[in-house]
Amino acid sequence: MQGKVTTDAKPAVYVGIDVCKARLDVYLHPLGERFSVANDAGGWRSLLRRLERHEIERVVMEPTSKYHRATHRHLAAVGIAVALINPYRARLFAQACGQLAKTDQIDARILALIGERLQPAGVLPPTADEEALEELAGARSAALAERTAIDNRLRTTGLAFLRRELAARRRGIEGHLKRLEARIKAMIVADPVMARQAVIIRSIPGMGPINVLAILTRLREIGRLNGKEAAALAGLAPFADDSGPRQGRRKTQAGRVNLRKALYMAAVAASRCNPELKTFYQRLRANGKPAKLALIAVARKLIVLANTLVTQNRSWTPARP
């Protein structure tokens, strides 16, 4: 008599987690199971207990300031792959699926569907040092913006009292910036991997310490990407815009804004002091390329070059004639 075939295989489960400061809304696809836990130590333990009952293929979350990071670390610590999806991309996916309403529970389900249908790659959470360095870099950017605002006020005010107050605040910010930059430099030097990457990137003519910091904090994947991926993450990859017989102008879009700004400023310097990129820039200009577009092309070459050198673990050397 033919026996009954049974199987204990569990279906692959894709998990969407919508993150807010106080709560995690969770959806398990294709099980249709949903639940919420607190975004704290007790909630993370409860989440792991619920997930360990299933064969988790991938967890998908949106990066939400710092509120997703502890959850990310706890999941990665037990070997669960976590993908981070840009919120704008998730919203476009929801609209493409005909889902116009938006709630935390709906968002969690959409993220789980993205995990199944788009198979986004998992990413590791930043180390404690990487997270600290990123926070210091953010504090430095905020201090620079505050200094600029004070300088603008100083140029427009005629009140002697207000000028003294603003000048005192500016001196305080200058001291704050010096301490931040010293701490940032010490953290980079103390980490062998980041220290080596900094030396390699800094060896490229046109790359200054601020550009190095932007790459180390905004492109932690450097050295693990190909050139096209590095350019795309920096928002420097040109994308086609064609339809039928029309061939639109290629344009860059998306990417990491602060990284792109830093690379653009590096391109301005490189177009003057880097022999190879100076020649490249001048050739583009001679062929009728607008200055801004030529600089974007230089910036793209810079990040591709930096990624290649870090991958090969070698410093920049001038091309042989």
C-alpha positions as CSV (number, residue, x, y, z in Angstrom):
1,M,0.0,0.0,0.0
2,Q,1.3,3.4,-1.0
3,G,2.2,5.4,2.1
4,K,1.2,9.0,2.7
5,V,4.0,11.5,1.9
6,T,4.6,14.0,4.6
7,T,7.1,16.8,4.9
8,D,8.2,19.0,7.8
9,A,9.7,21.6,5.5
10,K,8.7,25.2,6.5
11,P,8.0,27.8,3.9
12,A,10.5,30.7,3.5
13,V,9.1,33.7,5.4
14,Y,9.7,37.3,4.5
15,V,9.4,39.8,7.3
16,G,8.5,43.5,7.0
17,I,9.1,45.7,10.0
18,D,7.8,49.2,10.1
19,V,9.9,51.2,12.7
20,C,8.9,54.1,14.9
21,K,10.5,55.4,18.1
22,A,8.2,53.4,20.4
23,R,7.0,50.4,18.4
24,L,7.8,47.9,15.7
25,D,5.0,46.7,13.5
26,V,5.8,43.3,12.0
27,Y,4.3,41.4,9.1
28,L,5.2,37.8,8.1
29,H,4.6,36.9,4.5
30,P,3.2,34.5,3.2
31,L,1.8,33.5,6.6
32,G,-0.3,36.7,6.9
33,E,0.7,36.9,10.5
34,R,1.1,40.4,12.0
35,F,2.0,41.7,15.5
36,S,3.6,44.6,17.3
37,V,6.3,44.8,19.9
38,A,7.9,47.7,21.8
39,N,11.1,49.2,20.3
40,D,13.2,48.4,23.3
41,A,15.2,45.5,24.8
42,G,12.1,43.5,25.8
43,G,10.5,44.1,22.4
44,W,13.6,42.9,20.6
45,R,13.7,39.7,22.7
46,S,10.0,39.1,22.0
47,L,10.6,39.7,18.2
48,L,13.4,37.1,18.1
49,R,11.3,34.5,20.0
50,R,8.5,35.0,17.5
51,L,10.8,34.8,14.4
52,E,12.8,31.7,15.6
53,R,9.7,29.6,15.0
54,H,10.0,30.2,11.2
55,E,12.5,29.9,8.4
56,I,13.2,33.5,7.9
57,E,14.5,34.3,4.4
58,R,14.9,38.1,4.8
59,V,13.8,41.0,7.0
60,V,13.1,44.3,5.3
61,M,13.0,47.6,7.1
62,E,13.3,51.3,6.3
63,P,16.2,53.2,7.8
64,T,14.5,55.5,10.3
65,S,17.1,57.9,11.8
66,K,18.6,55.8,14.6
67,Y,15.5,54.0,15.7
68,H,16.0,50.9,13.5
69,R,19.6,50.3,14.4
70,A,19.2,48.3,17.6
71,T,16.7,46.1,15.9
72,H,19.0,45.6,13.0
73,R,21.9,44.6,15.3
74,H,19.8,42.1,17.2
75,L,18.6,40.4,14.0
76,A,22.1,40.3,12.4
77,A,23.5,38.9,15.7
78,V,21.4,35.7,15.2
79,G,22.2,35.4,11.5
80,I,19.0,36.9,10.0
81,A,19.6,38.9,6.8
82,V,18.3,42.4,7.0
83,A,17.7,44.7,3.9
84,L,17.2,48.4,4.3
85,I,14.9,50.0,1.7
86,N,14.6,53.7,1.0
87,P,11.1,54.9,2.1
88,Y,10.4,56.6,-1.2
89,R,11.1,53.4,-3.0
90,A,8.8,51.5,-0.7
91,R,6.0,54.0,-1.3
92,L,6.4,53.7,-5.1
93,F,6.2,49.9,-4.8
94,A,3.0,50.2,-2.7
95,Q,1.4,52.5,-5.3
96,A,2.5,50.1,-8.1
97,C,0.6,47.4,-6.2
98,G,-2.5,49.6,-6.0
99,Q,-2.0,50.2,-2.3
100,L,-2.8,53.9,-1.8
101,A,-3.7,53.8,1.9
102,K,-0.8,54.2,4.3
103,T,-0.6,52.9,7.9
104,D,2.1,51.3,9.9
105,Q,0.6,47.9,9.5
106,I,0.2,48.3,5.7
107,D,3.8,49.6,5.5
108,A,5.0,46.5,7.3
109,R,3.2,44.2,4.8
110,I,4.5,46.2,1.8
111,L,8.1,45.8,3.1
112,A,7.6,42.0,3.4
113,L,6.3,41.9,-0.2
114,I,9.3,43.8,-1.3
115,G,11.5,41.2,0.4
116,E,9.9,38.4,-1.6
117,R,9.5,40.1,-5.0
118,L,12.6,42.3,-5.2
119,Q,15.0,40.2,-3.1
120,P,17.0,43.2,-1.8
121,A,20.4,42.3,-0.5
122,G,21.0,42.2,3.2
123,V,23.4,44.6,4.8
124,L,25.4,44.4,8.0
125,P,24.7,47.0,10.7
126,P,27.4,49.5,11.4
127,T,29.9,48.7,14.1
128,A,29.9,50.8,17.3
129,D,32.9,52.8,16.0
130,E,31.3,53.3,12.6
131,E,28.1,54.5,14.2
132,A,30.1,56.9,16.5
133,L,32.1,58.2,13.6
134,E,28.9,58.9,11.6
135,E,27.4,60.7,14.5
136,L,30.5,62.8,15.0
137,A,30.5,63.7,11.2
138,G,26.9,64.8,11.5
139,A,27.7,67.0,14.5
140,R,30.5,68.5,12.5
141,S,28.2,69.3,9.6
142,A,25.7,70.9,12.0
143,A,28.4,73.0,13.6
144,L,29.6,74.2,10.2
145,A,26.0,75.2,9.3
146,E,25.7,77.1,12.6
147,R,29.0,78.9,11.9
148,T,27.8,79.9,8.5
149,A,24.5,81.2,9.9
150,I,26.4,83.3,12.4
151,D,28.7,84.7,9.7
152,N,25.7,85.8,7.7
153,R,24.2,87.6,10.8
154,L,27.6,89.3,11.5
155,R,27.6,90.7,8.0
156,T,24.1,92.2,8.3
157,T,23.8,93.4,11.9
158,G,25.0,96.9,12.9
159,L,24.4,96.5,16.7
160,A,27.6,96.4,18.6
161,F,26.1,94.3,21.4
162,L,24.8,91.7,19.0
163,R,28.1,91.6,17.1
164,R,29.9,90.8,20.4
165,E,27.4,88.1,21.3
166,L,27.7,86.5,17.8
167,A,31.5,86.8,17.9
168,A,31.5,84.9,21.2
169,R,29.3,82.2,19.8
170,R,31.5,81.9,16.8
171,R,34.6,81.4,18.9
172,G,32.7,78.7,20.9
173,I,31.8,76.9,17.7
174,E,35.4,77.1,16.4
175,G,36.6,75.4,19.5
176,H,33.8,72.8,19.2
177,L,34.8,72.1,15.6
178,K,38.5,71.7,16.6
179,R,37.6,69.2,19.3
180,L,35.2,67.3,16.9
181,E,37.9,67.1,14.2
182,A,40.5,65.9,16.6
183,R,38.2,63.2,17.9
184,I,37.3,62.1,14.4
185,K,40.9,61.9,13.4
186,A,41.8,59.9,16.5
187,M,38.9,57.4,15.8
188,I,40.0,56.9,12.2
189,V,43.7,56.4,13.2
190,A,42.7,53.9,15.9
191,D,40.8,51.6,13.5
192,P,43.2,49.7,11.3
193,V,40.6,49.2,8.5
194,M,39.4,52.8,8.4
195,A,43.0,54.1,8.8
196,R,44.1,52.1,5.8
197,Q,41.1,53.2,3.7
198,A,41.7,56.8,4.7
199,V,45.4,56.6,3.5
200,I,44.3,55.1,0.2
201,I,41.6,57.6,-0.5
202,R,43.7,60.5,0.7
203,S,46.4,59.5,-1.8
204,I,44.2,60.5,-4.7
205,P,45.0,64.1,-5.8
206,G,41.9,66.2,-5.1
207,M,40.7,64.1,-2.1
208,G,41.1,66.1,1.2
209,P,40.3,65.0,4.7
210,I,36.7,66.1,4.5
211,N,36.2,64.0,1.4
212,V,37.8,61.0,3.2
213,L,35.4,61.5,6.1
214,A,32.4,61.7,3.8
215,I,33.3,58.4,2.1
216,L,34.1,56.6,5.3
217,T,30.8,57.6,6.9
218,R,28.5,57.6,3.9
219,L,29.8,54.7,1.9
220,R,30.8,52.1,4.4
221,E,30.4,49.5,1.6
222,I,33.5,50.9,-0.2
223,G,35.8,48.1,-1.4
224,R,32.9,45.6,-1.5
225,L,31.2,47.1,-4.6
226,N,31.9,47.4,-8.3
227,G,32.4,50.8,-9.9
228,K,28.8,51.1,-11.1
229,E,27.3,50.3,-7.7
230,A,29.6,52.8,-6.0
231,A,28.7,55.6,-8.5
232,A,24.9,54.8,-8.1
233,L,25.1,54.9,-4.3
234,A,26.8,58.3,-4.6
235,G,24.1,59.5,-6.9
236,L,26.6,60.0,-9.7
237,A,25.5,57.3,-12.2
238,P,23.8,58.6,-15.3
239,F,20.5,56.9,-16.1
240,A,18.8,56.7,-19.5
241,D,15.6,58.7,-20.2
242,D,14.4,57.3,-23.6
243,S,11.0,56.7,-24.9
244,G,10.3,55.6,-28.5
245,P,12.3,57.6,-30.9
246,R,13.1,60.2,-28.2
247,Q,16.6,60.0,-26.6
248,G,16.5,62.1,-23.5
249,R,19.5,63.5,-21.7
250,R,21.1,61.0,-19.3
251,K,20.9,62.3,-15.7
252,T,21.9,61.4,-12.2
253,Q,19.4,61.0,-9.5
254,A,18.8,59.6,-6.0
255,G,21.9,58.4,-4.1
256,R,23.4,59.7,-0.9
257,V,23.2,63.5,-0.9
258,N,26.0,64.4,1.5
259,L,28.4,62.0,-0.2
260,R,27.5,63.5,-3.6
261,K,28.1,67.0,-2.3
262,A,31.5,66.1,-0.9
263,L,32.6,64.3,-4.1
264,Y,31.5,67.3,-6.2
265,M,33.8,69.6,-4.2
266,A,36.6,67.0,-4.5
267,A,35.9,67.1,-8.3
268,V,36.5,70.9,-8.4
269,A,39.9,70.4,-6.8
270,A,40.8,67.3,-8.8
271,S,39.9,69.1,-12.1
272,R,42.8,71.5,-11.2
273,C,45.4,69.4,-9.4
274,N,44.9,65.8,-10.6
275,P,46.8,65.4,-13.9
276,E,44.6,62.7,-15.4
277,L,41.3,64.1,-14.3
278,K,42.4,67.6,-15.3
279,T,43.0,66.4,-18.8
280,F,39.6,64.5,-18.7
281,Y,37.8,67.6,-17.5
282,Q,39.4,69.8,-20.2
283,R,38.5,67.3,-22.9
284,L,34.9,67.3,-21.8
285,R,34.7,71.1,-21.8
286,A,36.4,71.3,-25.2
287,N,33.7,68.9,-26.6
288,G,31.0,71.3,-25.4
289,K,30.1,69.7,-22.1
290,P,28.8,72.2,-19.5
291,A,31.1,72.8,-16.6
292,K,28.7,71.3,-14.0
293,L,28.2,68.2,-16.0
294,A,31.9,67.8,-16.6
295,L,32.5,68.1,-12.8
296,I,29.9,65.5,-12.1
297,A,31.7,63.2,-14.6
298,V,35.0,63.9,-12.7
299,A,33.2,63.2,-9.4
300,R,32.0,59.8,-10.8
301,K,35.5,58.9,-11.8
302,L,36.8,59.8,-8.3
303,I,34.4,57.5,-6.4
304,V,35.0,54.7,-8.9
305,L,38.8,55.2,-8.6
306,A,38.6,55.3,-4.8
307,N,36.5,52.1,-4.7
308,T,38.9,50.3,-7.0
309,L,42.0,51.3,-5.0
310,V,40.4,50.3,-1.7
311,T,39.3,46.9,-3.3
312,Q,42.9,46.4,-4.4
313,N,44.4,47.7,-1.2
314,R,46.8,50.1,-2.9
315,S,47.4,53.8,-3.0
316,W,47.1,56.0,-6.1
317,T,50.0,56.3,-8.5
318,P,50.2,58.5,-11.6
319,A,49.5,56.7,-14.9
320,R,52.6,55.9,-16.9
321,P,53.1,58.1,-19.9
